[in-house]
Every structure is written in C-alpha cells, then in structure tokens.
Amino acid sequence: MVVDLELRLRRLTVDEALPRLDQYLNAAFMAGMPSVRIVHGKGTGVLRKAIHQALIEHPLVKSFRLGGCGEGDFGVTIVELANH
C-alpha cells in the first residue's frame, strides 16, 4: 500500500479532519512509515489544537512536534509513529 508522506487537512472543519487523521495514521502505521507530516495550516489554531489532542490519545503515535523553520512552522505537525 502506498501512503503519502503528508496529510493535508487545511480548510477542513474539526469534524471533517479527525476521521481522516485516524484513517491516515492507521494506513501509515500499516505501511511501516516511521513518521508523517500533518498539514493543518496556521489559521486560528482550532484545527491544530484538535489534531494535537487526537494525537495525544492515539495509540499509534509515539510523539509529535510542530514543524520547525523550513518544515512549515506551526502550520505543520510532525508525527513519529510507534514501532511495529
């Protein structure tokens, strides 16, 4: 299965984005990917906060951080997935 290195969730509502996030994380884990990028945009921060809360609770997520300079800054979250 081919899974993109990043998931773009910009301009989606929280209700639209969270199910897509869960499906993507499951697919990335099954594909053996060590890490992925979640593009949520900068905006008001509502989507970013909801995504971060979902990542805290997700069993396949080992850790996550905001993107650094050149990675998308606070419009992107870098997720490290749990080991198989």
Secondary structure, 3 states (H helix, E strand, C coil): CCCCCEEECCCCCHHHHHHHHHHHHHHHHHCCCCEEEEECCCCCCHHHHHHHHHHHHCCCEEEEEECCCCCCHHHEEEEEECCC
